[in-house]
Amino acid sequence: MFREMFKSNYARYWILSFLLSAIPIGLIGYKWIQVQRIPGIDKSVIRNESEIEKLLGNRDTIQFNSGKNPYRIPTGFFIQSLAFLTPSDTNITGYIWQKYPENFPKEIRKGFIFPEEVNSTCTKLDVVYRYYGEQNGIKYELTGWYFDVTVRQTFDYSKYPLDLLTVWIRLWPQDFTSDNRVIFVPDFKAYASTAKTTFGLDVDIVPGEWQIDETFFSYDNIPYDTDFGFFTDVKEHKYKEFYINLGMRRKFINAFVINLVPLFVVALLLFAQMMTVTGIKDLADKFGYTTSGAIATCSALFFVVVLAHVQVRSLFSGSGLVYIEYFYLIMYFVILMTALNAYVFSLGNLKHFNLIHYRDNFIPKVAYWPLLLWMMAIVTWIKL
């Protein structure tokens, strides 16, 4: 009778443990699904002609200080390849074209530069076509460039492996002395539709471990606290600068296999090792359990986690802790507690450690998954 009651209570606790473990798994999954990009959160996103008129109607930058309207230069893009060379350097290739009106002043040089380029000796910017045509009654000179450029930007990897990045190409007018007389505008008429989430991309583009979710144009008001030596009263100037943006998300399956699967296997092995902790001689002989063996297992698993953590840290050496690293820190703690549990259990019944010896280490066993998963869930809700 007592034995049946014992087994019934024992099973009840394991069912409770299962339920308490399922809840944080659901919370983690729900939070992962909720991670979404906000395009151009710090910029003015432009998706159609009416939004251009509304934005430029503010006349809040140096291009409008003279009271005259700057020359609007329709600008478009077609991206053929994109690759991350380092966490902050991105190589991009493709085409950019511009349409200059017939009345564009001859004293102002046409074209653009990449102000954020690095390795400028390797940058390619070649004119590949030039065409003279008319659109809406206005005659234009259309010039197309093939470009191959590496730009350096600061990205937020704190949510890795659920990070969402916006890679941008920032353009300045070629003529530095007359840049306040020119403003680039999106060439919406050059695309079949800009209402789609992505446009201006080669269908065969291979973004590697990333997925391009959207492309869009945007502006940002950039302040400068110098006149660059042009003999003016020095004050802060704001320029409305033109951006071509690619919104990207990391392919989660790759990062999941590389980072989370090894951690899950380590967690399973730790749990299996804890389940062998017993004071019953027959079971100990059957499992081959020894305290030194348990601690050696924890040590081996510790080095597995350390090596994986070092690999992740090497990717983001210049950044703070990223989301997945908190899982590694949690695993360090769990490994330490598992080893400590085996050692304290081996000391026998102690006055202040009855919980460990209760029912042959039953409480640490049944509490293992709920504690581990709830720590991960709390970190997930704080950091994402």
Stockholm file with secondary structure:
# STOCKHOLM 1.0

chainA/1-384         MFREMFKSNYARYWILSFLLSAIPIGLIGYKWIQVQRIPGIDKSVIRNESEIEKLLGNRDTIQFNSGKNPYRIPTGFFIQSLAFLTPSDTNITGYIWQKYPENFPKEIRKGFIFPEEVNSTCTKLDVVYRYYGEQNGIKYELTGWYFDVTVRQTFDYSKYPLDLLTVWIRLWPQDFTSDNRVIFVPDFKAYASTAKTTFGLDVDIVPGEWQIDETFFSYDNIPYDTDFGFFTDVKEHKYKEFYINLGMRRKFINAFVINLVPLFVVALLLFAQMMTVTGIKDLADKFGYTTSGAIATCSALFFVVVLAHVQVRSLFSGSGLVYIEYFYLIMYFVILMTALNAYVFSLGNLKHFNLIHYRDNFIPKVAYWPLLLWMMAIVTWIKL
#=GR chainA/1-384 SS CHHHHHHHHHHHHHHHHHHHHHHHHHHHHHHHHHCCCCTTTTSEEECSHHHHHHHHTTCCSGGGTTSSCCEEEEEEEEEEEEEESSSSEEEEEEEEEEEEETTCCTTSCCCEECTTEESGGGCEEEEEEEEEEEETTEEEEEEEEEEEEEEECCCCCTTTTSCEEEEEEEEEESCGGGGGGEEEEECGGGSSCSSSSCCSBCTTCCCTTEEEEEEEEEEEEEEESCCTTSSSCCCCEEEEEEEEEEEEEECHHHHIIIIIHHHHHHHHHHHHHHHTCCSCHHHHHHHTCCHHHHHHHHHHHHHHHHHHHHHHHHHTTTSCCCHHHHHHHHHHHHHHHHHHHHHHHHTCCCTTCHHHHTTTTHHHHHHHHHHHHHHHHHHHHHHC
#=GC SS_cons         CHHHHHHHHHHHHHHHHHHHHHHHHHHHHHHHHHCCCCTTTTSEEECSHHHHHHHHTTCCSGGGTTSSCCEEEEEEEEEEEEEESSSSEEEEEEEEEEEEETTCCTTSCCCEECTTEESGGGCEEEEEEEEEEEETTEEEEEEEEEEEEEEECCCCCTTTTSCEEEEEEEEEESCGGGGGGEEEEECGGGSSCSSSSCCSBCTTCCCTTEEEEEEEEEEEEEEESCCTTSSSCCCCEEEEEEEEEEEEEECHHHHIIIIIHHHHHHHHHHHHHHHTCCSCHHHHHHHTCCHHHHHHHHHHHHHHHHHHHHHHHHHTTTSCCCHHHHHHHHHHHHHHHHHHHHHHHHTCCCTTCHHHHTTTTHHHHHHHHHHHHHHHHHHHHHHC
//
